[in-house]
Amino acid sequence: MKLWIWSDVHNELQDVAYPTREEAPDCDVIMIAGDLNAAPDLHITLEFLIRRYEKPIIYVPGNHEFYQNKWIMNDRD
């Protein structure tokens, strides 16, 4: 199994030019190991990546994802 591993992309801090499907390395799975996006629209970014690359994505939140993403947190009330 070939993995394409990303971490600390921080696309909330800068514009990220994601590779096109043709430019992406040959892989079976994309693994995103934290700090993709701290903005509240993280789910939109993940949906975009799934559609763009048509590969399974394993996503592990990093510390920055918890700063503004209420949907990741469990309801504690």
Gaussian input, Z-matrix of N, CA and C with variables (Angstrom, degrees):
# hf/3-21g

backbone

0 1
 N
 C     1     B1
 C     2     B2     1     A1
 N     3     B3     2     A2     1     D1
 C     4     B4     3     A3     2     D2
 C     5     B5     4     A4     3     D3
 N     6     B6     5     A5     4     D4
 C     7     B7     6     A6     5     D5
 C     8     B8     7     A7     6     D6
 N     9     B9     8     A8     7     D7
 C    10    B10     9     A9     8     D8
 C    11    B11    10    A10     9     D9
 N    12    B12    11    A11    10    D10
 C    13    B13    12    A12    11    D11
 C    14    B14    13    A13    12    D12
 N    15    B15    14    A14    13    D13
 C    16    B16    15    A15    14    D14
 C    17    B17    16    A16    15    D15
 N    18    B18    17    A17    16    D16
 C    19    B19    18    A18    17    D17
 C    20    B20    19    A19    18    D18
 N    21    B21    20    A20    19    D19
 C    22    B22    21    A21    20    D20
 C    23    B23    22    A22    21    D21
 N    24    B24    23    A23    22    D22
 C    25    B25    24    A24    23    D23
 C    26    B26    25    A25    24    D24
 N    27    B27    26    A26    25    D25
 C    28    B28    27    A27    26    D26
 C    29    B29    28    A28    27    D27
 N    30    B30    29    A29    28    D28
 C    31    B31    30    A30    29    D29
 C    32    B32    31    A31    30    D30
 N    33    B33    32    A32    31    D31
 C    34    B34    33    A33    32    D32
 C    35    B35    34    A34    33    D33
 N    36    B36    35    A35    34    D34
 C    37    B37    36    A36    35    D35
 C    38    B38    37    A37    36    D36
 N    39    B39    38    A38    37    D37
 C    40    B40    39    A39    38    D38
 C    41    B41    40    A40    39    D39
 N    42    B42    41    A41    40    D40
 C    43    B43    42    A42    41    D41
 C    44    B44    43    A43    42    D42
 N    45    B45    44    A44    43    D43
 C    46    B46    45    A45    44    D44
 C    47    B47    46    A46    45    D45
 N    48    B48    47    A47    46    D46
 C    49    B49    48    A48    47    D47
 C    50    B50    49    A49    48    D48
 N    51    B51    50    A50    49    D49
 C    52    B52    51    A51    50    D50
 C    53    B53    52    A52    51    D51
 N    54    B54    53    A53    52    D52
 C    55    B55    54    A54    53    D53
 C    56    B56    55    A55    54    D54
 N    57    B57    56    A56    55    D55
 C    58    B58    57    A57    56    D56
 C    59    B59    58    A58    57    D57
 N    60    B60    59    A59    58    D58
 C    61    B61    60    A60    59    D59
 C    62    B62    61    A61    60    D60
 N    63    B63    62    A62    61    D61
 C    64    B64    63    A63    62    D62
 C    65    B65    64    A64    63    D63
 N    66    B66    65    A65    64    D64
 C    67    B67    66    A66    65    D65
 C    68    B68    67    A67    66    D66
 N    69    B69    68    A68    67    D67
 C    70    B70    69    A69    68    D68
 C    71    B71    70    A70    69    D69
 N    72    B72    71    A71    70    D70
 C    73    B73    72    A72    71    D71
 C    74    B74    73    A73    72    D72
 N    75    B75    74    A74    73    D73
 C    76    B76    75    A75    74    D74
 C    77    B77    76    A76    75    D75
 N    78    B78    77    A77    76    D76
 C    79    B79    78    A78    77    D77
 C    80    B80    79    A79    78    D78
 N    81    B81    80    A80    79    D79
 C    82    B82    81    A81    80    D80
 C    83    B83    82    A82    81    D81
 N    84    B84    83    A83    82    D82
 C    85    B85    84    A84    83    D83
 C    86    B86    85    A85    84    D84
 N    87    B87    86    A86    85    D85
 C    88    B88    87    A87    86    D86
 C    89    B89    88    A88    87    D87
 N    90    B90    89    A89    88    D88
 C    91    B91    90    A90    89    D89
 C    92    B92    91    A91    90    D90
 N    93    B93    92    A92    91    D91
 C    94    B94    93    A93    92    D92
 C    95    B95    94    A94    93    D93
 N    96    B96    95    A95    94    D94
 C    97    B97    96    A96    95    D95
 C    98    B98    97    A97    96    D96
 N    99    B99    98    A98    97    D97
 C   100   B100    99    A99    98    D98
 C   101   B101   100   A100    99    D99
 N   102   B102   101   A101   100   D100
 C   103   B103   102   A102   101   D101
 C   104   B104   103   A103   102   D102
 N   105   B105   104   A104   103   D103
 C   106   B106   105   A105   104   D104
 C   107   B107   106   A106   105   D105
 N   108   B108   107   A107   106   D106
 C   109   B109   108   A108   107   D107
 C   110   B110   109   A109   108   D108
 N   111   B111   110   A110   109   D109
 C   112   B112   111   A111   110   D110
 C   113   B113   112   A112   111   D111
 N   114   B114   113   A113   112   D112
 C   115   B115   114   A114   113   D113
 C   116   B116   115   A115   114   D114
 N   117   B117   116   A116   115   D115
 C   118   B118   117   A117   116   D116
 C   119   B119   118   A118   117   D117
 N   120   B120   119   A119   118   D118
 C   121   B121   120   A120   119   D119
 C   122   B122   121   A121   120   D120
 N   123   B123   122   A122   121   D121
 C   124   B124   123   A123   122   D122
 C   125   B125   124   A124   123   D123
 N   126   B126   125   A125   124   D124
 C   127   B127   126   A126   125   D125
 C   128   B128   127   A127   126   D126
 N   129   B129   128   A128   127   D127
 C   130   B130   129   A129   128   D128
 C   131   B131   130   A130   129   D129
 N   132   B132   131   A131   130   D130
 C   133   B133   132   A132   131   D131
 C   134   B134   133   A133   132   D132
 N   135   B135   134   A134   133   D133
 C   136   B136   135   A135   134   D134
 C   137   B137   136   A136   135   D135
 N   138   B138   137   A137   136   D136
 C   139   B139   138   A138   137   D137
 C   140   B140   139   A139   138   D138
 N   141   B141   140   A140   139   D139
 C   142   B142   141   A141   140   D140
 C   143   B143   142   A142   141   D141
 N   144   B144   143   A143   142   D142
 C   145   B145   144   A144   143   D143
 C   146   B146   145   A145   144   D144
 N   147   B147   146   A146   145   D145
 C   148   B148   147   A147   146   D146
 C   149   B149   148   A148   147   D147
 N   150   B150   149   A149   148   D148
 C   151   B151   150   A150   149   D149
 C   152   B152   151   A151   150   D150
 N   153   B153   152   A152   151   D151
 C   154   B154   153   A153   152   D152
 C   155   B155   154   A154   153   D153
 N   156   B156   155   A155   154   D154
 C   157   B157   156   A156   155   D155
 C   158   B158   157   A157   156   D156
 N   159   B159   158   A158   157   D157
 C   160   B160   159   A159   158   D158
 C   161   B161   160   A160   159   D159
 N   162   B162   161   A161   160   D160
 C   163   B163   162   A162   161   D161
 C   164   B164   163   A163   162   D162
 N   165   B165   164   A164   163   D163
 C   166   B166   165   A165   164   D164
 C   167   B167   166   A166   165   D165
 N   168   B168   167   A167   166   D166
 C   169   B169   168   A168   167   D167
 C   170   B170   169   A169   168   D168
 N   171   B171   170   A170   169   D169
 C   172   B172   171   A171   170   D170
 C   173   B173   172   A172   171   D171
 N   174   B174   173   A173   172   D172
 C   175   B175   174   A174   173   D173
 C   176   B176   175   A175   174   D174
 N   177   B177   176   A176   175   D175
 C   178   B178   177   A177   176   D176
 C   179   B179   178   A178   177   D177
 N   180   B180   179   A179   178   D178
 C   181   B181   180   A180   179   D179
 C   182   B182   181   A181   180   D180
 N   183   B183   182   A182   181   D181
 C   184   B184   183   A183   182   D182
 C   185   B185   184   A184   183   D183
 N   186   B186   185   A185   184   D184
 C   187   B187   186   A186   185   D185
 C   188   B188   187   A187   186   D186
 N   189   B189   188   A188   187   D187
 C   190   B190   189   A189   188   D188
 C   191   B191   190   A190   189   D189
 N   192   B192   191   A191   190   D190
 C   193   B193   192   A192   191   D191
 C   194   B194   193   A193   192   D192
 N   195   B195   194   A194   193   D193
 C   196   B196   195   A195   194   D194
 C   197   B197   196   A196   195   D195
 N   198   B198   197   A197   196   D196
 C   199   B199   198   A198   197   D197
 C   200   B200   199   A199   198   D198
 N   201   B201   200   A200   199   D199
 C   202   B202   201   A201   200   D200
 C   203   B203   202   A202   201   D201
 N   204   B204   203   A203   202   D202
 C   205   B205   204   A204   203   D203
 C   206   B206   205   A205   204   D204
 N   207   B207   206   A206   205   D205
 C   208   B208   207   A207   206   D206
 C   209   B209   208   A208   207   D207
 N   210   B210   209   A209   208   D208
 C   211   B211   210   A210   209   D209
 C   212   B212   211   A211   210   D210
 N   213   B213   212   A212   211   D211
 C   214   B214   213   A213   212   D212
 C   215   B215   214   A214   213   D213
 N   216   B216   215   A215   214   D214
 C   217   B217   216   A216   215   D215
 C   218   B218   217   A217   216   D216
 N   219   B219   218   A218   217   D217
 C   220   B220   219   A219   218   D218
 C   221   B221   220   A220   219   D219
 N   222   B222   221   A221   220   D220
 C   223   B223   222   A222   221   D221
 C   224   B224   223   A223   222   D222
 N   225   B225   224   A224   223   D223
 C   226   B226   225   A225   224   D224
 C   227   B227   226   A226   225   D225
 N   228   B228   227   A227   226   D226
 C   229   B229   228   A228   227   D227
 C   230   B230   229   A229   228   D228

   B1=1.4499
   B2=1.5249
   B3=1.3106
   B4=1.4643
   B5=1.5206
   B6=1.3353
   B7=1.4624
   B8=1.5250
   B9=1.3036
   B10=1.4680
   B11=1.5198
   B12=1.3192
   B13=1.4666
   B14=1.5253
   B15=1.3372
   B16=1.4630
   B17=1.5227
   B18=1.3128
   B19=1.4690
   B20=1.5261
   B21=1.3142
   B22=1.4680
   B23=1.5325
   B24=1.3191
   B25=1.4671
   B26=1.5295
   B27=1.3272
   B28=1.4766
   B29=1.5246
   B30=1.3265
   B31=1.4650
   B32=1.5251
   B33=1.3361
   B34=1.4614
   B35=1.5225
   B36=1.3222
   B37=1.4604
   B38=1.5241
   B39=1.3144
   B40=1.4613
   B41=1.5251
   B42=1.3124
   B43=1.4597
   B44=1.5193
   B45=1.3055
   B46=1.4584
   B47=1.5215
   B48=1.3153
   B49=1.4641
   B50=1.5267
   B51=1.3283
   B52=1.4598
   B53=1.5232
   B54=1.3220
   B55=1.4676
   B56=1.5269
   B57=1.3106
   B58=1.4565
   B59=1.5288
   B60=1.2993
   B61=1.4670
   B62=1.5308
   B63=1.3203
   B64=1.4613
   B65=1.5300
   B66=1.3192
   B67=1.4708
   B68=1.5248
   B69=1.3057
   B70=1.4688
   B71=1.5246
   B72=1.3226
   B73=1.4622
   B74=1.5260
   B75=1.3104
   B76=1.4598
   B77=1.5280
   B78=1.3204
   B79=1.4607
   B80=1.5170
   B81=1.3307
   B82=1.4602
   B83=1.5211
   B84=1.3322
   B85=1.4630
   B86=1.5227
   B87=1.3271
   B88=1.4646
   B89=1.5217
   B90=1.3186
   B91=1.4628
   B92=1.5216
   B93=1.3241
   B94=1.4594
   B95=1.5178
   B96=1.3292
   B97=1.4608
   B98=1.5193
   B99=1.3155
   B100=1.4537
   B101=1.5091
   B102=1.3248
   B103=1.4619
   B104=1.5277
   B105=1.3223
   B106=1.4643
   B107=1.5189
   B108=1.3427
   B109=1.4608
   B110=1.5230
   B111=1.3183
   B112=1.4662
   B113=1.5208
   B114=1.3104
   B115=1.4659
   B116=1.5225
   B117=1.3245
   B118=1.4692
   B119=1.5281
   B120=1.3192
   B121=1.4624
   B122=1.5316
   B123=1.3043
   B124=1.4639
   B125=1.5226
   B126=1.3187
   B127=1.4693
   B128=1.5291
   B129=1.3204
   B130=1.4673
   B131=1.5280
   B132=1.3327
   B133=1.4620
   B134=1.5226
   B135=1.3243
   B136=1.4651
   B137=1.5303
   B138=1.3164
   B139=1.4706
   B140=1.5296
   B141=1.3239
   B142=1.4668
   B143=1.5266
   B144=1.3276
   B145=1.4650
   B146=1.5273
   B147=1.3144
   B148=1.4689
   B149=1.5281
   B150=1.3239
   B151=1.4745
   B152=1.5310
   B153=1.3249
   B154=1.4729
   B155=1.5236
   B156=1.3279
   B157=1.4658
   B158=1.5265
   B159=1.3188
   B160=1.4658
   B161=1.5252
   B162=1.3180
   B163=1.4658
   B164=1.5218
   B165=1.3328
   B166=1.4657
   B167=1.5287
   B168=1.3236
   B169=1.4654
   B170=1.5183
   B171=1.3227
   B172=1.4674
   B173=1.5190
   B174=1.3148
   B175=1.4577
   B176=1.5242
   B177=1.3225
   B178=1.4637
   B179=1.5275
   B180=1.3408
   B181=1.4691
   B182=1.5287
   B183=1.3130
   B184=1.4570
   B185=1.5190
   B186=1.3088
   B187=1.4625
   B188=1.5280
   B189=1.3216
   B190=1.4657
   B191=1.5217
   B192=1.3195
   B193=1.4585
   B194=1.5256
   B195=1.2963
   B196=1.4612
   B197=1.5306
   B198=1.3195
   B199=1.4593
   B200=1.5222
   B201=1.3288
   B202=1.4660
   B203=1.5182
   B204=1.2977
   B205=1.4604
   B206=1.5124
   B207=1.3060
   B208=1.4581
   B209=1.5247
   B210=1.3321
   B211=1.4631
   B212=1.5177
   B213=1.3317
   B214=1.4681
   B215=1.5254
   B216=1.3042
   B217=1.4619
   B218=1.5250
   B219=1.3133
   B220=1.4641
   B221=1.5181
   B222=1.3157
   B223=1.4627
   B224=1.5165
   B225=1.2950
   B226=1.4650
   B227=1.5188
   B228=1.3239
   B229=1.4729
   B230=1.5078
   A1=108.66
   A2=115.38
   A3=121.40
   A4=109.37
   A5=115.46
   A6=122.00
   A7=109.76
   A8=115.53
   A9=122.41
   A10=104.25
   A11=116.90
   A12=121.57
   A13=110.15
   A14=114.53
   A15=122.24
   A16=108.46
   A17=115.76
   A18=120.04
   A19=108.39
   A20=114.70
   A21=122.20
   A22=113.38
   A23=116.39
   A24=120.84
   A25=110.36
   A26=117.02
   A27=123.17
   A28=112.41
   A29=116.94
   A30=117.47
   A31=113.08
   A32=118.44
   A33=119.99
   A34=111.28
   A35=117.65
   A36=122.24
   A37=112.82
   A38=116.65
   A39=121.12
   A40=109.35
   A41=115.96
   A42=119.69
   A43=107.78
   A44=115.83
   A45=121.12
   A46=108.46
   A47=115.93
   A48=121.00
   A49=107.26
   A50=115.87
   A51=119.65
   A52=109.55
   A53=117.44
   A54=119.25
   A55=110.78
   A56=116.29
   A57=119.80
   A58=108.44
   A59=116.52
   A60=120.54
   A61=110.04
   A62=116.62
   A63=120.93
   A64=112.01
   A65=117.83
   A66=122.19
   A67=112.73
   A68=117.17
   A69=121.22
   A70=110.38
   A71=116.66
   A72=118.81
   A73=111.11
   A74=115.66
   A75=121.30
   A76=107.91
   A77=116.74
   A78=120.22
   A79=109.76
   A80=114.96
   A81=121.26
   A82=111.52
   A83=115.61
   A84=121.91
   A85=108.80
   A86=116.08
   A87=121.57
   A88=106.92
   A89=116.38
   A90=120.81
   A91=108.11
   A92=115.91
   A93=121.37
   A94=106.73
   A95=115.40
   A96=121.68
   A97=111.18
   A98=115.92
   A99=121.15
   A100=116.51
   A101=112.87
   A102=124.34
   A103=113.15
   A104=115.00
   A105=120.78
   A106=109.92
   A107=116.02
   A108=120.10
   A109=109.13
   A110=117.35
   A111=120.67
   A112=112.19
   A113=117.41
   A114=120.51
   A115=110.44
   A116=116.89
   A117=120.32
   A118=114.30
   A119=118.62
   A120=120.74
   A121=113.02
   A122=117.47
   A123=121.83
   A124=111.44
   A125=117.35
   A126=119.93
   A127=111.58
   A128=117.44
   A129=120.64
   A130=109.86
   A131=116.51
   A132=120.64
   A133=110.79
   A134=117.02
   A135=119.85
   A136=111.43
   A137=117.44
   A138=120.52
   A139=110.80
   A140=116.80
   A141=121.21
   A142=110.64
   A143=116.98
   A144=120.70
   A145=111.86
   A146=116.95
   A147=120.57
   A148=109.88
   A149=116.89
   A150=120.30
   A151=111.58
   A152=115.90
   A153=119.76
   A154=112.25
   A155=116.44
   A156=119.78
   A157=113.79
   A158=117.71
   A159=121.70
   A160=111.43
   A161=115.20
   A162=123.36
   A163=108.17
   A164=116.83
   A165=118.15
   A166=109.52
   A167=115.51
   A168=120.75
   A169=108.71
   A170=114.82
   A171=121.13
   A172=105.07
   A173=115.94
   A174=120.50
   A175=109.47
   A176=115.68
   A177=121.88
   A178=106.67
   A179=118.08
   A180=119.39
   A181=111.95
   A182=115.04
   A183=121.15
   A184=109.52
   A185=117.01
   A186=119.81
   A187=112.16
   A188=119.18
   A189=121.00
   A190=112.57
   A191=118.57
   A192=120.17
   A193=112.17
   A194=117.81
   A195=121.07
   A196=112.99
   A197=118.71
   A198=120.73
   A199=113.07
   A200=118.54
   A201=120.99
   A202=113.27
   A203=119.00
   A204=121.21
   A205=111.14
   A206=116.34
   A207=120.52
   A208=111.99
   A209=119.00
   A210=120.95
   A211=112.16
   A212=118.75
   A213=120.81
   A214=110.15
   A215=116.23
   A216=120.69
   A217=110.73
   A218=116.72
   A219=121.42
   A220=109.23
   A221=116.24
   A222=120.99
   A223=107.53
   A224=117.07
   A225=120.94
   A226=112.68
   A227=118.10
   A228=120.79
   A229=111.82
   D1=131.50
   D2=178.79
   D3=-102.31
   D4=128.52
   D5=178.35
   D6=-108.92
   D7=142.17
   D8=168.99
   D9=-110.17
   D10=109.00
   D11=-171.17
   D12=-103.90
   D13=129.67
   D14=176.78
   D15=-120.71
   D16=152.00
   D17=167.33
   D18=-157.97
   D19=157.03
   D20=175.16
   D21=53.04
   D22=43.85
   D23=177.70
   D24=-69.97
   D25=-39.38
   D26=177.53
   D27=49.60
   D28=54.34
   D29=-179.17
   D30=-72.43
   D31=-2.85
   D32=172.39
   D33=-78.59
   D34=-15.38
   D35=-177.87
   D36=-98.85
   D37=-18.65
   D38=-175.91
   D39=-155.63
   D40=158.58
   D41=172.89
   D42=-75.24
   D43=129.47
   D44=-178.84
   D45=-107.16
   D46=127.40
   D47=175.18
   D48=-94.81
   D49=92.21
   D50=179.82
   D51=-66.87
   D52=139.70
   D53=177.22
   D54=-59.52
   D55=149.18
   D56=173.99
   D57=-69.47
   D58=168.22
   D59=177.85
   D60=-58.61
   D61=-38.16
   D62=-179.80
   D63=-69.27
   D64=-31.96
   D65=-179.51
   D66=-82.07
   D67=-18.55
   D68=-176.05
   D69=-67.65
   D70=147.12
   D71=177.73
   D72=-67.04
   D73=155.91
   D74=176.53
   D75=-68.90
   D76=118.34
   D77=-179.27
   D78=-150.76
   D79=163.60
   D80=176.14
   D81=-96.04
   D82=-32.76
   D83=-174.42
   D84=-142.81
   D85=142.99
   D86=171.55
   D87=-101.31
   D88=127.84
   D89=176.89
   D90=-113.46
   D91=121.68
   D92=178.18
   D93=-107.88
   D94=111.06
   D95=-172.27
   D96=-101.51
   D97=58.91
   D98=170.00
   D99=91.37
   D100=153.10
   D101=174.94
   D102=57.80
   D103=49.00
   D104=174.34
   D105=-78.13
   D106=-47.46
   D107=-172.75
   D108=-163.29
   D109=124.12
   D110=178.15
   D111=-91.84
   D112=-3.67
   D113=-179.17
   D114=-72.73
   D115=157.44
   D116=-178.12
   D117=-64.08
   D118=-12.47
   D119=-178.09
   D120=-98.94
   D121=32.78
   D122=179.75
   D123=-54.64
   D124=-41.66
   D125=-178.78
   D126=-61.44
   D127=-30.88
   D128=177.57
   D129=-67.59
   D130=-41.85
   D131=177.73
   D132=-62.33
   D133=-44.35
   D134=179.72
   D135=-64.13
   D136=-42.42
   D137=177.67
   D138=-62.23
   D139=-40.18
   D140=176.94
   D141=-59.89
   D142=-46.09
   D143=-178.03
   D144=-65.94
   D145=-38.78
   D146=177.68
   D147=-62.32
   D148=-46.01
   D149=179.17
   D150=-66.61
   D151=-40.12
   D152=-175.76
   D153=-65.52
   D154=-46.28
   D155=-172.26
   D156=-99.06
   D157=-15.24
   D158=-179.81
   D159=50.48
   D160=44.53
   D161=177.92
   D162=-129.85
   D163=152.63
   D164=171.44
   D165=-64.08
   D166=145.46
   D167=177.81
   D168=-122.47
   D169=127.32
   D170=170.26
   D171=-98.30
   D172=121.86
   D173=-174.84
   D174=-121.00
   D175=124.24
   D176=176.58
   D177=-119.09
   D178=116.46
   D179=-179.07
   D180=-62.85
   D181=143.93
   D182=172.37
   D183=-100.61
   D184=-175.24
   D185=-177.94
   D186=-66.08
   D187=-32.48
   D188=-178.17
   D189=-69.61
   D190=-27.67
   D191=179.01
   D192=-62.52
   D193=-26.25
   D194=-177.05
   D195=-84.04
   D196=-9.43
   D197=-176.88
   D198=-66.14
   D199=-43.10
   D200=-175.87
   D201=-129.98
   D202=4.55
   D203=-175.24
   D204=-101.53
   D205=95.60
   D206=179.50
   D207=-70.44
   D208=-26.01
   D209=-177.30
   D210=-69.66
   D211=-20.92
   D212=177.91
   D213=-76.86
   D214=-35.39
   D215=-175.66
   D216=-74.06
   D217=145.15
   D218=173.93
   D219=-76.09
   D220=150.20
   D221=175.62
   D222=-73.61
   D223=115.41
   D224=-175.15
   D225=-98.18
   D226=1.70
   D227=-179.94
   D228=-85.82

